[in-house]
């Protein structure tokens, strides 16, 4: 086997593994955040968090899997993207690391909320309700902000990713263009949320479709490369 053929095989293997991690990350995060939000979205979430801590920890474990998968995707795709556009490949790699770190900050805040819930239940008197409610509310806002900043990092980095895919035809241009639209919508959604406007889930739809279609293409077809080494 020539050096070029070996490189091609490595790239195709990386692409297929990255596709699998994309799907794993999406499934893990959606399931984990759904479990956690079911508790945090309750009016009396401070009274529920500590008693339901095992459920919350299960959700956090799934979110941690997502963060690990995100870093794995960056590591697998970097060698593929680097020969095509080194600076954008590095930008995508860095953005996914930042995303993972910011998501970890949000997870840490959820763990701290569990501790606040324990203290709230132990206090057991109405006089302290306002104090604990203020702390809980502040931490929820911090958690939301960490998530939106993570989505900004994801959106900006993934626009670089999709641009390289589109320019080099590593995957069909229609899929790459869907990614560009999806991540522009994600950026818009995060900017609106940070500005205090909630557009709902509609702006997540194009990116959500891309993060299913693109991974499936990578798993089945890999990337379209010509190596001349």
N, C-alpha and C positions, 0 to 999 in steps of 0.2 A: 504493500500500500504506500502510495506517495505521501509526502508531507501535506500536499493540498487536499488529498482525499481524507487524510486523518483529521485535518482541520474541519472539513465539511461535516464529517461524522460527529465531531465534538459539538459543532454549532447546532446541528439538527437535534442531537440529544439534549442540549441545553434548552433549545426552543420548546421541545415537547415537555420537559420537566417544568419549565416556566409556565407553560399553558396549564399544566396540572395544578401548580401552585396558585395561579390566578383563580381557578375554580374553587380550590380549597379555601383561599383567603376570603372570597366572596361568601361562601357558605358559612364559614366559621364566624365571620363578623356579623352577618345578618342574624344568625341564630343567637350568638352571644349577646349582641346589643338588644335583641328582642326580649331575651330573658331578663336582662337588667332593667330595661325600660318598663317592663310590666310591673316592676316594683317601684322604680323611681317616679313614675308618672301618677302614682296614687297620691291623693291629697295628704294622707297620713303616712308618707313614706318613711319618716323617722321612726315611727312605731313598728314598721314592717321590716326594715332593712336588717336589723340584727337577728330577729327570729328567723328570717328567710336567708340568712347569710350563706348557707350552703348552695342555694339556688344562685345567689349573686356570684359566689366564687366559681361556680360552673360556667356562668356567662363570661366572667373575666378570663377564665382559662381558654375559652374559645376565642376571645378577643386577642389573647396573647398568641394563640396559634396564628391568627391573622397577621399580627405584627411580625412574627418570625417569617411567615410566608412572604410578606412584602419585601423583607430584606433578601430572602432567597431569590425572588424574582429579579431584583436589581443585580445580584451577583451573577445570575445565569445569563441575563440579557446583555450585560456590559461587554463581554468579549465579542458578541455578535454585532453590537452597535458601534463599538469603537473604530473598526476599520472603515465604517461608513461616514461617521462624523464624530471625532473624538471628544470635542468640547460638549456637544449635546448628549453624548453617551454618558459623560461624567456628570453633567447636570441632572440627567434622569437618575443615575445612581445615587447622587447626593440627595435628591428630592425624596426618594423613597426611604432613605435613612432618617431624614428629618420627619417624614410622615410617621414612621414607626416610633420615633422618640416622643412625638407629640401625643400619639395615641397611648403610649405608656404613661404619660403624665395624666391623661384622663382616667386611665385604669387606677393609678395611684390615688386619685381624688375619690374614686368610688370606694376603694378600700378604707380611706379615711372617713368617708361617710358612714361606713359600717361601724367604726369606732364611735363616731358621734351618736349614732343610733343607740349603741349600747349605753352610753352615758345618759342619753335622753331618757331611756327606759328606767335606768337605775335612779335618776333624780326623782321621777314619779310625782312631780308637783306642778301645778299650773303656773307658778311664778317664774319658773325657768323656761317655759314653753317658748316665749319670744326670743330668748337668747339662743336656744338650740335651733329654732326656726331660721333665725338670721344667719347662723353659721351654715346650716344646711343649704339655704338659698344661695349663699355666696359660693359654696363649693359646687353646686349644680351649675351656676353661671360659669365658673372657672372650667368645669368639665366640658361644657358646651363650647367655650371659647377654644380650648385645646383641640377639640374635634374639628371646629371650623378652620383653624389654622392648619391642621393636618390635611384637610381637604384642599386648602389653598396650595399646600406643598404638592399634594397628589396631582391636582389639576395642572399646575405649572410644569411639573416634571413630565407628566404624561402627554402634554402638548408637544414637548420636545421629542418624546418617544414616538408619537404618532407622525410627527413631521418627518423624522428619519425613515419610518416605515413607508410613508407616502412617497417621499422623494426617491427612495431606492427600490421600491416595489418588493420589499422583503415579504410582504403579504399583499393580497389584492388591494388596490387603491380605494375601492369602495368601503372596505372594512376600516382602513386607516382614516378615511374621511369621516366615517361614523364616529371614530374615536375623537377626532378633532372637535366635532360638534358636541359630543358628549362631555368632554372635559372643559370646553368653553362654558357649557351650561352649568357644570359643577362649580366653576369659578364664579359665575354669576350668582349661583345659589348661595355660596359661602359669603360673598360680598354683601348680598342682601341680608343674610342672617346676622352678620356682624353689625350691619347698619340698623338692625332692629325690625327688619321686614321678613316675615316667614312666607315664602312662596309655596310651601307644601312640598310634595315629593315629585312634582311633575318634571323638575329640572334634573332629577336623578335618572330619568328613564333612558335617554340616549346613551349615557355612560354605562348604565346597567346592562343595556343590550350589547354594547361593545365588549364589556368584560365577560360576556358569555360567548359571543360569536368569535372574538379574536382568540381566546384560549382554545376553543374547540378546533379552530383552523390550525393553530400551532401544534396541537396534539396529533391531528390527523395528517396534516400536510407539511408541517415544519415551516422553515423559511426558504425563500428563493435566493440562493447565493451562487456566485461564481467566484471560485478561489483559484488564483493563477500562480500561487507559490510553487 
